[in-house]
């Protein structure tokens, strides 16, 4: 492999997927301390990457705007072409979509990406110079580790990932978040929202958890509908605080300070794994084995659904059937037994 001085990573969305890919950065830098790394991302998620010492430049795109306004296509193509002046030695498309493959091709001459059989949008593979093979149904973190290391001629092992250093960083956070943390009780952060309604656990059962375990519960929210859910849970509990709306840097800071995160399969819950903070992630119509890396402190609880990772069923609300007693039991194990 010719020397790589400038690397571009294309991973546009969503928050959890970006986090799953970011773990590779520390290992890239270990193997190539002087490499310059730029990251291309949808603007809505750029603050997840912000302040990471391993990233030199974060470039925002807005491909989602094309759905609302077709004329935006030309604006985004022009923007991507502009970045070709950066003269990257290698571009890695870690997303594996047609749109991310086109962006990758526009910004660099040498592009690595997933092979045809490793992605759903198979045409994307035809735009890559180097193709990396790993089954689409494999663990998403392993997939990201492979796509971001193999083109650079090294391997990120499972042991590396299990021994990772925390890799989310924050500055300029809202210091008010610390006022909500208890010094006398365990601080448990509840992530009650998700991208689909069918990925969201029951409000009633979240409230039951808070009433079964006497600790300090905090709920964050990102939309008015999530705020209503949070208020509903708080109204049925005696020890829940619904936080004011937080920006992503303040959210990262908060997650880094709590004792446990309990939440749906969504970006803010995955922040806990990235920060080496204990977590329980709840899965219904998405595959738990694929979307997390289980450790002693990062656990999962799945519904009884048989999930096909190639075709997720948005009408499957089985997550709501998970028994909250099992969540409480697991929380006790993590909070009390393993720290004593």
HELIX and SHEET records of a PDB file:
HELIX    1   1 UNK A   15  UNK A   22  1                                   8    
HELIX    2   2 UNK A   25  UNK A   31  1                                   7    
HELIX    3   3 UNK A   43  UNK A   45  5                                   3    
HELIX    4   4 UNK A   46  UNK A   49  1                                   4    
HELIX    5   5 UNK A   65  UNK A   68  1                                   4    
HELIX    6   6 UNK A   72  UNK A   82  1                                  11    
HELIX    7   7 UNK A   83  UNK A   86  5                                   4    
HELIX    8   8 UNK A   98  UNK A  107  1                                  10    
HELIX    9   9 UNK A  116  UNK A  118  5                                   3    
HELIX   10  10 UNK A  122  UNK A  127  5                                   6    
HELIX   11  11 UNK A  140  UNK A  147  1                                   8    
HELIX   12  12 UNK A  150  UNK A  152  5                                   3    
HELIX   13  13 UNK A  158  UNK A  162  1                                   5    
HELIX   14  14 UNK A  175  UNK A  180  5                                   6    
HELIX   15  15 UNK A  197  UNK A  199  5                                   3    
HELIX   16  16 UNK A  203  UNK A  212  1                                  10    
HELIX   17  17 UNK A  224  UNK A  235  1                                  12    
HELIX   18  18 UNK A  248  UNK A  255  1                                   8    
HELIX   19  19 UNK A  267  UNK A  274  1                                   8    
HELIX   20  20 UNK A  288  UNK A  291  1                                   4    
HELIX   21  21 UNK A  318  UNK A  321  5                                   4    
HELIX   22  22 UNK A  324  UNK A  332  1                                   9    
HELIX   23  23 UNK A  333  UNK A  337  3                                   5    
SHEET    1   A 6 UNK A  57  UNK A  61  0                                        
SHEET    2   A 6 UNK A  36  UNK A  42  1                                        
SHEET    3   A 6 UNK A   6  UNK A  10  1                                        
SHEET    4   A 6 UNK A  90  UNK A  93  1                                        
SHEET    5   A 6 UNK A 111  UNK A 114  1                                        
SHEET    6   A 6 UNK A 130  UNK A 132  1                                        
SHEET    1   B 6 UNK A 240  UNK A 242  0                                        
SHEET    2   B 6 UNK A 216  UNK A 220  1                                        
SHEET    3   B 6 UNK A 187  UNK A 191  1                                        
SHEET    4   B 6 UNK A 260  UNK A 264  1                                        
SHEET    5   B 6 UNK A 279  UNK A 283  1                                        
SHEET    6   B 6 UNK A 298  UNK A 302  1                                        
END                                                                             
